[in-house]
Amino acid sequence: MKCLAIADLFIDKQMMVEGLASLKEFGINVTVREWKHKDLEELQNDNIKLEYQGSEAIVLPAELTEGLEEFDIIITQFAPIGKTVIDQSENLKLLGVLRAGIENVNQAYAEAKGITVLNTPGRSITSVSEFTVGMILSEIRNIARANHKLKNGKWEKYFPNGVLAPELKESTIGLIGYGAIGQRVAELLRPFGGKILFYDEYYQGSTLDKQVDTLDELVKEADILSMHYRLTEQTRNMINKEHFNLMKRNAVLINTARSGLINEQDLAEALHDRKIAGAAVDVFNVEPLPKDHPYNNLDNITITPHIAGSTVGNFANSPVILSERIIETLKLK
């Protein structure tokens, strides 16, 4: 069997070769090609376009699609695999995606042609959950803004949430979404001693944390709200002005998931009007964040440039995880 793996600036050629070594040992001939971008910003822009518009939004360059009919397997992270690529890949039996989301792959079209589509669920559990806890602490304890003030010559101890910051030990933490990342965030937070609630209409099981029946109930009770839902048409803008009107005035909102889960304008207005105390956000509708974005004029929000999942372990381990899934799948056929 032959496999085409498409590397990029996050999972480069060397990482791809090393991570897919077990496929070679299994007897699969692996060819690695590179989807080239001048910098990470350009790649990120393409990725966002694919997330919002789907796999047909970008056409791959000819050097990546040459001889596709030779390959039985295609592996990609961000490179789009749409109808044209699938049609050209006459012998394609399996599509592997090196991420949890598969927005850049036309899954329905591939599966209709009998092609198995595998993704890499769980690759970002550690990186995103750890970052989320960091964002919570940074926001409620004013770590980032205190650093900014001090480096600009200001010995400041009064911030939008007051002189005395809250402690996690005495806080109620509400998790919106209780999948793998939400559950890991809960595990990391439990030792701090706070009360953990969560809302997830799909979760069924036993847990140490308390599941609430409605989103409204969660936002009313929580001091800290953290987003961990997947973005779909049903969950887009699931947090909006109606919810900010229900939240405590001391509440903070954390988003390391998808920007579309929260109505950005409603959040900016809620922060400006002090309806909630603060927010910490790593994801945005437009990236890089425009200079005139309202977040940039607020003193009660911590913003970071979409780096929650950007760890060596996250990207380097993805080909290893996917290789295991591919081999398991092939053994069953």
Secondary structure as GFF3:
##gff-version 3
##sequence-region A 1 333
A	DSSP	beta_strand	2	7	.	.	.	ID=ss1
A	DSSP	alpha_helix	13	19	.	.	.	ID=ss2
A	DSSP	alpha_helix	21	25	.	.	.	ID=ss3
A	DSSP	beta_strand	29	34	.	.	.	ID=ss4
A	DSSP	alpha_helix	40	53	.	.	.	ID=ss5
A	DSSP	alpha_helix	62	65	.	.	.	ID=ss6
A	DSSP	three_ten_helix	68	70	.	.	.	ID=ss7
A	DSSP	beta_strand	73	76	.	.	.	ID=ss8
A	DSSP	alpha_helix	83	88	.	.	.	ID=ss9
A	DSSP	beta_strand	94	97	.	.	.	ID=ss10
A	DSSP	alpha_helix	107	112	.	.	.	ID=ss11
A	DSSP	beta_strand	116	118	.	.	.	ID=ss12
A	DSSP	alpha_helix	125	140	.	.	.	ID=ss13
A	DSSP	alpha_helix	143	151	.	.	.	ID=ss14
A	DSSP	three_ten_helix	168	170	.	.	.	ID=ss15
A	DSSP	beta_strand	172	176	.	.	.	ID=ss16
A	DSSP	alpha_helix	180	189	.	.	.	ID=ss17
A	DSSP	three_ten_helix	190	192	.	.	.	ID=ss18
A	DSSP	beta_strand	195	199	.	.	.	ID=ss19
A	DSSP	beta_strand	210	211	.	.	.	ID=ss20
A	DSSP	alpha_helix	215	221	.	.	.	ID=ss21
A	DSSP	beta_strand	224	227	.	.	.	ID=ss22
A	DSSP	alpha_helix	241	244	.	.	.	ID=ss23
A	DSSP	beta_strand	252	255	.	.	.	ID=ss24
A	DSSP	three_ten_helix	259	261	.	.	.	ID=ss25
A	DSSP	alpha_helix	264	272	.	.	.	ID=ss26
A	DSSP	beta_strand	278	281	.	.	.	ID=ss27
A	DSSP	three_ten_helix	294	297	.	.	.	ID=ss28
A	DSSP	beta_strand	301	303	.	.	.	ID=ss29
A	DSSP	alpha_helix	312	332	.	.	.	ID=ss30
###
